[in-house]
Amino acid sequence: MKKYIILFFTLFVLSISSKAQSQISAKYHGEIDLGYSIGVGTFSTDRVNIHTVQGVMIGQYFSAGLGLGLDYYHEIYDKGELMIPIFLDIKGYIPVTDNLSPFVSFDLGYGIGATDGLKGCDGLLWSPAIGIRYKHFKFQLGYASQRISEDGLGFDMNAVQFKIGAIF
């Protein structure tokens, strides 16, 4: 299942890239973010995030890319646990000036448990957000949901997410 999701995202991004290059100007778009997520809800767990997105900027209004990251759940057990998110990132920009653009963002993907406490505990992740880009920096506020499932049983770990990052 994981292989099919990764393959789908890769083909989707490549498809967008090839179509965009023939119709609209497209160029490489990369991001690296450092964030903190404050857990909310029944299974509220805080986490530290480091994510990167590699994709294309299509014109000045739209970007799409594949994301990969590490989420450190420091409140699970006593030692903390790692989850590896793999996701499709889509952003829509509203350019105000050459240097300033508010944006809306949506990530959809899959989280894979990377440490012993989360091995085999994988699940769907999604994250809508709003943010602002200033020159090559960005700030983002969003909501993140990670499904943790094992043997048919699961629960959602939801959080309010703050990210700062660089765009290159």
Protein Blocks (a to p, Z undefined) as FASTA:
>chain_A
ZZmmmmmmmmmmmmmmmmmmmmmccdddddddddddddedjklccdddddddddddehjl
bccdddddddddfkgcjkopadddddddddddddfblmbccdddddddddddfbfklgoi
acddddddddddehjaccddddddddddeehiacddddddddddddZZ
